[in-house]
Amino acid sequence: MAGLALTAQDTRLAQEYFSNGEYEKAASLYKGMYDKNPKNDYYFSRYLACLVELEEYEEGEDLLKKQIKKNNKNYRLYLDYGNLLERQYKPEEADAMYEKAIEKVGTDANAIRSLASQFQNMTKYDLAIKTYELGIANGNTTGFSYYLAELYRRKGDSEKMIEQYLLSLEEMPTRISSLKTLFQRYFTEDDFLELQMQLYSKIQDKPEDEIYPEFLSWVFIQKKDYKGAMRQAKALDLKNEENGGRVFNIAQIAANDKDWDTAISGYEYIIENKGIGSSFYIEGKQESLKCKRLKLVDGYDYTQEDLSSLEEEYEAFLEEFGKTRTTAPIISEFAELEAYYLNDLDKAVGLLEELIEFPMVNPHVLARAKIRLADFYLMKGEIWESTLLYSQVDKDFKDDLLGQEARYRNALLSYFAGDFEWAQTQFDVLKASTSKLIANDALDRSVFIMDNMALDTTAVPLKKFSEAELLVFQNKFDDAFNKLDTIKILFPEHSLEDDALYLKSKIYTEMKNYPKAALMLQTIIEKFPDGIRGDNAVFNLAEMYETKMEQPEKASELYEKILYDYSGSTFSVEARKRFRRLTEGKGEL
């Protein structure tokens, strides 16, 4: 018992010496314990580690040679010997010992993984790969593909990395989620392209295995190739005689990223192939109509024929399913189409007046319909009806974003009517809105009113400007232009000049007259660079060049201008993203 207690005490003391870097003292104790217990691998390895730290290489080699003579099948001894030789700058001799270690590791999966892991920790990836490959050649394939893939990833060998990851997926299909996470974290665009190519081969070789088409669909989504993802989803849906759910999900992803055509094709596929018996049929029709309408909003170059065709589809839907609380969202969308694109305000108003009388409509759907109806009343000049509806929503959704939106619109209505003090009071309150968009708009309005009221003894210029904004809201563009020109004639060199130019640019943009809109913005940039509209003008013009006029170089220059000339602008973060996207690969920023 005393001997055991002494050994435990020596072990603790030796460990303490070793941890403190007192290797001579530790070596003396470990040697004594090893001499008494020559079969104890722990004492041996600790004693050897001390000799290495003390650079007693000859003594270390003698120790290893004796141990190898006792057990020449222990791969760890060759690994240790290789490390010792490497410390002495003998790379060729060290490599020979590492090769011996691989030769001696045998077929035990745990031993193979242990040796390969040690090589990996030493950044000797080729030796780690060779260890696994020898294990596979000897008939042991237990989970090695995943580890090989990781080694090829570290080496930057994309083709072999993906090949091994896919083999690991065959070994364990449940690994697909973790692989997706890993790919999202580490894969480059080229890696995804290689994965796509290898998945095509897998699908050809194993057409019965569904995991590969599903994985390929996921790859398309990562690349934002929603058309490709939709193609795979439709193929799997047909093959498995599914209910359209897979196609519906891809359509929703595409719609969220504004790939309207792909989304619409998915919804139309469900409508045409699944019929009314599918649980996705009605929702597919609703989403298809929604995407077609949003495509218009997104600036699609549509014709009057396109509008009439979409109008007929809305009419057909409501004829098929009726006007009820269930179809209320579709009715609301239809009203927007009629008001904003088909210029039939009376029909739009009629649709929403009917909607708000439906019993048991979803409160949020009803509130949005009321806000939209109030907008339409305002467009018709029926101010009292508008403020009544805005106030109802404000009261019913006091602490909700819907209530804040209604409150903002009511304040805007007062601004249009020339009640600037009350409007500014409301905008000041809304600066604390939980909606960043409402808060920013309210701040802009408040500052705008304050600046223009402080500069003038009369509110006439601001009154005329607010009237022009109301005319724009009512789509009376010619009248708005005339009103703005009147301000310039009656009040030359007024501080509202840049605001008038900015509003004109918005009108021309609505009219899709982008060259004229660009001219207005360019005038602001040149004449009023330090004005309140300066950064807005630069960003809007950059966006116009990028998305509407196909002049990315000019857009890039303007985004860069925001970064340097308007670094404190709220547009700076977005401008930096867009600048980087446009200049990617050109070595800028």
TIGU-169667 format. One line per 2 residues: number of its first residue (from 1); their letters; for each residue x, y, z of C-alpha. Coordinates in steps of 0.1 Angstrom, whole numbers, plus 2048, in hexadecimal, padded with zeros to 3 digits. Example, Ala and Ser with C-alpha at 12.3 -4.5 7.8 and 13.67 -1.06 7.14 Angstrom:
# TIGU-169667
1) as) 87B/7D3/84E; 889/7F5/847
//
This chain:
# TIGU-169667
1) ma) 800/800/800; 81D/817/808
3) gl) 82C/810/7E6; 80C/819/7D4
5) al) 808/839/7E9; 82C/842/7E0
7) ta) 826/83C/7BB; 807/852/7BB
9) qd) 81B/86D/7CD; 837/86B/7B4
11) tr) 81F/86D/797; 80F/88C/7A5
13) la) 830/89C/7AB; 83E/893/789
15) qe) 81E/8A2/779; 823/8C2/78C
17) yf) 848/8C4/781; 83E/8BD/75D
19) sn) 822/8D7/75D; 83A/8F1/76C
21) ge) 854/8EA/751; 86C/8DA/76A
23) ye) 874/8BE/752; 894/8B1/762
25) ka) 883/8AB/783; 865/89C/771
27) as) 87B/886/75B; 88D/878/77A
29) ly) 86C/86E/78A; 85C/860/76A
31) kg) 87C/84B/763; 87A/83C/785
33) my) 856/833/781; 85B/826/75E
35) dk) 879/810/769; 862/801/784
37) np) 845/7FD/76B; 854/7F8/748
39) kn) 831/7EE/73A; 821/80E/745
41) dy) 81C/823/725; 814/843/739
43) yf) 835/843/74B; 847/83B/72B
45) sr) 836/857/717; 83B/871/733
47) yl) 860/868/737; 865/86A/711
49) ac) 853/88C/710; 86B/899/72B
51) lv) 889/88E/717; 87C/89F/6F8
53) el) 876/8C0/70B; 89A/8BD/719
55) ee) 8A7/8B6/6F6; 8B6/895/703
57) ye) 8B1/886/6E0; 8CA/86A/6E2
59) eg) 8BC/85E/703; 899/861/6F4
61) ed) 8A3/84C/6D6; 8B3/831/6EC
63) ll) 893/830/700; 87D/82D/6E1
65) kk) 893/812/6D1; 891/7FD/6F0
67) qi) 86B/801/6F1; 867/7F9/6CC
69) kk) 87D/7DA/6D2; 864/7CF/6EC
71) nn) 845/7D7/6D7; 84C/7DE/6B3
73) kn) 827/7DE/6AA; 81E/7FD/6BE
75) yr) 818/819/6A4; 81A/834/6BF
77) ly) 83F/82D/6C5; 847/834/6A0
79) ld) 833/853/6A2; 846/85F/6C1
81) yg) 867/855/6B0; 85E/869/691
83) nl) 856/887/6A6; 877/884/6B8
85) le) 88A/882/697; 877/8A1/68A
87) rq) 882/8B4/6A9; 8A6/8AC/69E
89) yk) 89F/8BA/67B; 8A0/897/66B
91) pe) 881/899/655; 888/87B/63E
93) ea) 88F/864/65C; 870/872/66E
95) da) 85B/86B/64F; 867/848/64E
97) my) 85C/843/672; 83A/852/66B
99) ek) 836/83A/64E; 83F/81E/666
101) ai) 824/82A/67E; 80A/829/662
103) ek) 816/806/658; 813/7FA/67C
105) vg) 7F1/809/684; 7DE/7EB/679
107) td) 7B8/7E9/672; 7AA/7F4/693
109) an) 793/812/68B; 79B/825/6AC
111) ai) 7C0/821/6A7; 7BE/82E/683
113) rs) 7A9/84C/68E; 7C2/853/6AB
115) la) 7E1/852/695; 7D0/867/679
117) sq) 7C4/880/693; 7E7/884/6A0
119) fq) 7F5/889/67D; 7D9/8A3/678
121) nm) 7E3/8B5/698; 806/8B7/68A
123) tk) 7F8/8C5/669; 805/8A7/657
125) yd) 7E5/8A3/643; 7F4/88C/628
127) la) 800/873/643; 7DD/875/653
129) ik) 7CD/86E/632; 7E5/851/62B
131) ty) 7DC/842/64D; 7B7/842/645
133) el) 7BC/836/621; 7D1/819/62E
135) gi) 7B6/810/647; 79C/810/62B
137) an) 7B3/7FB/615; 7B6/7E2/632
139) gn) 790/7DF/632; 786/7F8/64E
141) tt) 770/814/642; 75F/81D/663
143) gf) 757/842/65F; 778/84B/64F
145) sy) 768/85E/632; 75D/87B/648
147) yl) 780/87E/657; 791/87C/635
149) ae) 779/897/628; 784/8AE/645
151) ly) 7A9/8A8/63C; 7A3/8B0/618
153) rr) 790/8CF/622; 7AE/8DB/637
155) kg) 7C5/8D3/619; 7AE/8E7/602
157) ds) 7A7/8C9/5EB; 783/8D1/5E2
159) ek) 77C/8B4/5CB; 788/898/5E3
161) mi) 779/8AA/601; 756/8A9/5F2
163) eq) 75B/886/5E5; 762/87A/609
165) yl) 746/88F/618; 72D/87F/600
167) ls) 73B/85C/609; 736/864/62E
169) le) 712/86D/626; 70E/84A/617
171) em) 71B/83C/637; 705/851/64D
173) pt) 6E7/863/63B; 6DD/874/65B
175) ri) 6FD/889/658; 6EE/89F/63D
177) ss) 6E4/8BB/655; 706/8BE/664
179) lk) 716/8BD/641; 6FF/8D9/636
181) tl) 70A/8EE/654; 72E/8E7/64C
183) fq) 72A/8EF/627; 719/910/62F
185) ry) 736/91A/647; 754/910/631
187) ft) 74A/90B/60D; 754/924/5F2
189) ed) 740/92A/5D2; 758/912/5C0
191) df) 753/8F7/5DB; 72D/8F9/5D6
193) le) 732/8F5/5B0; 748/8D6/5B6
195) lq) 72D/8C8/5CE; 713/8CE/5B3
197) mq) 727/8BB/599; 72D/89E/5B0
199) ly) 708/89C/5BA; 6FF/89A/595
201) sk) 716/87C/592; 707/86C/5B1
203) iq) 6E3/871/5A4; 6ED/860/583
205) dk) 6FE/843/595; 6E3/83E/5B0
207) pe) 6C2/84C/5A1; 6AE/83A/5BC
209) de) 6BF/84C/5D9; 6AB/86B/5E1
211) iy) 6C5/87B/5F8; 6DA/888/5DB
213) pe) 6BE/89B/5C8; 6B3/8AA/5E9
215) fl) 6D7/8B4/5F1; 6DA/8C3/5CE
217) sw) 6BB/8D7/5D3; 6CA/8E5/5F3
219) vf) 6EA/8EE/5E0; 6D6/901/5C7
221) iq) 6C6/915/5E3; 6E8/91D/5F2
223) kk) 6F2/92B/5D0; 6D1/93D/5CD
225) dy) 6CA/929/5AE; 6A5/924/5B7
227) kg) 69C/919/594; 6B4/8FC/597
229) am) 6A6/8F4/5BA; 683/8F5/5AD
231) rq) 68C/8DD/590; 698/8C4/5AA
233) ak) 67A/8C9/5C0; 662/8C3/5A3
235) al) 674/8A4/598; 673/895/5BB
237) dl) 64F/89F/5BF; 645/88C/59F
239) kn) 65B/86E/5A6; 64D/869/5C9
241) ee) 62A/874/5C1; 62B/88E/5DD
243) ng) 611/8A8/5E6; 625/8C6/5DA
245) gr) 633/8D0/5FC; 657/8CE/5F1
247) vf) 650/8E5/5D3; 63C/8FD/5E9
249) ni) 65A/901/601; 672/909/5E5
251) aq) 65A/921/5D6; 657/933/5F8
253) ia) 67D/935/5FA; 67F/944/5D7
255) an) 664/95D/5DE; 675/968/5FE
257) dk) 694/970/5E8; 67E/981/5CE
259) dw) 683/967/5B3; 65F/96C/5A9
261) dt) 660/957/589; 66D/938/59A
263) ai) 655/93C/5B7; 638/940/59F
265) sg) 642/922/58B; 642/90D/5AB
267) ye) 61F/919/5B6; 612/914/592
269) yi) 620/8F0/592; 60C/8E8/5B2
271) ie) 5EC/8F8/5A4; 5EF/8E5/583
273) nk) 5FB/8C3/58F; 5EC/8BF/5B2
275) gi) 5C9/8CC/5AE; 5B1/8D8/5C8
277) gs) 5B7/8B8/5DD; 5DA/8C3/5E6
279) sf) 5DE/8D5/608; 5F4/8EE/5F5
281) yi) 5DC/8F6/5D9; 5CA/914/5E8
283) eg) 5EA/922/5F8; 5FC/91C/5D7
285) kq) 5E3/931/5C5; 5E5/94D/5DF
287) es) 60A/94E/5DE; 60C/94D/5B8
289) lk) 5F5/96C/5B7; 60A/97D/5D2
291) ck) 62B/977/5C0; 61C/983/59F
293) rl) 611/9A3/5B0; 632/9A8/5C2
295) kl) 645/9A3/5A2; 633/9C2/596
297) vd) 63D/9D5/5B5; 661/9C9/5B1
299) gy) 664/9DD/590; 65C/9C2/577
301) dy) 658/9D1/554; 633/9C8/550
303) tq) 61A/9D0/535; 5F5/9D9/538
305) ed) 5EE/9B6/52C; 601/9A8/54A
307) ls) 5EC/9BD/561; 5CB/9B2/551
309) sl) 5D6/98E/552; 5DE/990/577
311) ee) 5BD/9A2/57E; 5AB/985/56E
313) ey) 5BD/96C/584; 5B3/97F/5A3
315) ea) 58F/980/597; 590/95B/58F
317) fl) 59E/952/5B2; 583/966/5C4
319) ee) 569/956/5AE; 576/934/5B6
321) fg) 57A/939/5DC; 563/956/5E3
323) kt) 568/976/5F6; 56A/96C/61A
325) rt) 580/972/639; 596/955/62C
327) ta) 59D/966/60B; 5A0/989/61B
329) pi) 5C6/98B/615; 5C1/984/5F0
331) is) 5A6/99F/5EE; 5BD/9B8/5FE
333) ef) 5D9/9B0/5E5; 5C0/9B2/5C8
335) ae) 5B6/9D5/5D4; 5DA/9E0/5D3
337) le) 5DD/9D4/5B0; 5BE/9E7/5A6
339) ay) 5C9/A07/5B7; 5EE/A09/5AF
341) yl) 5F1/9F8/58D; 5CE/9F7/57D
343) nd) 5C6/A1A/58A; 5A3/A10/594
345) ld) 5A0/A20/5B6; 57B/A1C/5B9
347) ka) 57E/9F6/5B4; 59A/9F4/5CD
349) vg) 586/A07/5E7; 567/9F2/5E0
351) ll) 57B/9D1/5E6; 589/9DD/607
353) ee) 568/9ED/613; 558/9CA/60E
355) li) 575/9B9/61F; 574/9CD/63F
357) ef) 550/9C3/644; 558/99E/644
359) pm) 551/98D/666; 56F/97E/679
361) vn) 58A/98A/662; 5AD/985/670
363) ph) 5B4/9A5/684; 5D5/9AC/673
365) vl) 5C8/9A6/650; 5AB/9BD/658
367) ar) 5C2/9D8/666; 5D8/9D7/647
369) ak) 5B9/9D9/631; 5AE/9F8/644
371) ir) 5D0/A09/640; 5D0/A01/61B
373) la) 5AC/A0D/618; 5B5/A2D/62A
375) df) 5D1/A32/611; 5B9/A2E/5F4
377) yl) 5A1/A47/604; 5BE/A60/607
379) mk) 5C6/A5A/5E2; 5A2/A63/5DA
381) ge) 5A4/A82/5F0; 58C/A75/60B
383) iw) 5A1/A81/629; 588/A7B/644
385) es) 582/A57/63B; 5A8/A51/63A
387) tl) 5AF/A5F/65D; 591/A4C/66B
389) ly) 59F/A2B/660; 5C3/A33/66A
391) sq) 5B7/A3C/68C; 5A3/A1C/690
393) vd) 5C2/A07/689; 5D7/A1D/6A0
395) kd) 5BE/A17/6BC; 5BA/9F2/6B6
397) fk) 5DF/9EB/6B3; 5EE/A05/6CB
399) dd) 60D/9F1/6D4; 611/9DF/6B3
401) ll) 625/9E9/694; 604/9EB/681
403) gq) 5F9/A06/699; 619/A19/694
405) ea) 616/A17/66F; 5F2/A24/670
407) ry) 5FE/A40/688; 61A/A49/670
409) rn) 602/A4B/652; 5EA/A61/666
411) al) 607/A78/66E; 610/A79/64A
413) ls) 5EC/A81/641; 5EE/A9F/658
415) yf) 60F/AA9/648; 5FE/AA8/625
417) ag) 5E2/ABD/633; 5FB/AD8/640
419) df) 5F6/AD1/665; 61C/AD0/66A
421) ew) 61E/AD5/68F; 607/AB9/698
423) aq) 618/AA3/67D; 63A/AAA/68B
425) tq) 62F/AA1/6AF; 623/A7F/6A2
427) fd) 643/A79/68E; 658/A81/6AE
429) vl) 645/A67/6C1; 649/A4D/6A5
431) ka) 66F/A52/6A5; 66F/A38/6C1
433) st) 65C/A1F/6AC; 667/9FB/6AE
435) sk) 666/9FA/688; 687/A08/67B
437) li) 676/A12/65A; 65B/A26/66C
439) an) 673/A35/685; 68B/A41/669
441) da) 66E/A4F/654; 660/A61/672
443) ld) 682/A70/67A; 687/A7C/657
445) rs) 664/A8C/656; 669/A9D/678
447) vf) 68B/AAB/66E; 67D/AB6/64C
449) im) 660/AC9/65C; 675/AD9/677
451) dn) 690/AE5/65E; 677/AF4/646
453) ma) 660/B04/661; 67E/B13/672
455) ld) 68C/B24/652; 66B/B35/647
457) tt) 654/B4E/657; 639/B3F/641
459) av) 630/B1A/63C; 625/B20/618
461) pl) 642/B0F/607; 640/AF0/61D
463) kk) 61A/AF0/619; 61E/AEF/5F3
465) fs) 639/AD4/5F6; 623/ABE/60C
467) ea) 606/AC3/5F3; 61E/AB7/5D7
469) el) 626/A98/5EC; 601/A91/5F0
471) lv) 5FD/A93/5CA; 619/A7A/5C6
473) fq) 607/A63/5DF; 5E8/A67/5CA
475) nk) 5FC/A5E/5AA; 5F4/A81/59C
477) fd) 617/A85/58E; 611/AA2/576
479) da) 600/AB7/591; 61D/AAF/5A9
481) fn) 636/ABB/590; 623/ADB/58B
483) kl) 621/AE1/5B1; 646/ADC/5B5
485) dt) 64E/AF4/598; 637/B0D/5A9
487) ik) 64D/B0C/5C8; 66C/B13/5B3
489) il) 65B/B31/5A2; 64C/B40/5C1
491) fp) 669/B38/5D9; 68A/B38/5C4
493) eh) 6A9/B2A/5D6; 693/B1C/5F2
495) sl) 6A1/B01/608; 687/AEA/5FB
497) ed) 697/AE9/5D9; 6AB/AC9/5DF
499) da) 68B/AB9/5EE; 678/AC2/5CF
501) ly) 692/AB2/5B9; 692/A93/5CF
503) lk) 66C/A90/5CD; 66E/A94/5A7
505) sk) 687/A78/5A6; 66E/A62/5B8
507) iy) 652/A6B/59F; 668/A64/581
509) te) 672/A42/591; 64D/A3A/596
511) mk) 648/A42/571; 666/A2C/568
513) ny) 677/A4A/559; 699/A41/568
515) pk) 6AF/A59/554; 69A/A77/560
517) aa) 69A/A69/584; 6C0/A66/582
519) lm) 6C3/A8A/576; 6B0/A97/594
521) lq) 6C6/A83/5AC; 6E6/A8D/59A
523) ti) 6DB/AB2/59E; 6D7/AAE/5C3
525) ie) 6F9/A9D/5C6; 70A/ABA/5B3
527) kf) 6F7/AD8/5C2; 6EE/ACC/5E5
529) pd) 708/AB2/5F0; 705/ABD/614
531) gi) 6E0/ABF/615; 6C8/AA7/627
533) rg) 6C2/A95/606; 6E6/A91/5FD
535) dn) 6ED/A6D/608; 6CA/A62/5FE
537) av) 6D0/A6F/5DB; 6F2/A5E/5D8
539) fn) 6E4/A3D/5E4; 6C5/A3E/5CF
541) la) 6D8/A47/5B0; 6F1/A2B/5B6
543) em) 6D4/A12/5BB; 6C4/A1F/59B
545) ye) 6E4/A1A/587; 6E8/9F7/595
547) tk) 6C5/9EA/592; 6B3/9FE/578
549) me) 6CD/A0D/560; 6E6/9F0/55F
551) qp) 704/A06/566; 716/9F4/583
553) ek) 736/A08/580; 724/A29/586
555) as) 710/A18/5A2; 731/A0C/5B2
557) el) 740/A2F/5B1; 721/A3E/5C2
559) ye) 720/A23/5DD; 745/A2A/5E4
561) ki) 73D/A50/5E6; 725/A48/603
563) ly) 740/A36/615; 758/A53/613
565) dy) 742/A72/611; 725/A67/626
567) sg) 735/A4E/63E; 71B/A56/659
569) st) 6FE/A4F/643; 6E4/A35/64B
571) fs) 6EB/A28/627; 710/A21/62E
573) ve) 70D/9FD/639; 6F7/9F3/61B
575) ar) 70D/A08/604; 72C/9F5/60F
577) kr) 71B/9D3/609; 710/9DE/5E6
579) fr) 732/9ED/5DE; 744/9CD/5E8
581) rl) 72C/9B8/5D3; 731/9CD/5B4
583) te) 757/9CF/5B8; 75C/9AB/5C3
585) gk) 77C/99D/5B4; 789/9C0/5AA
587) ge) 79E/9C3/5CA; 78B/9E1/5D8
589) l) 783/9E7/5FD
//
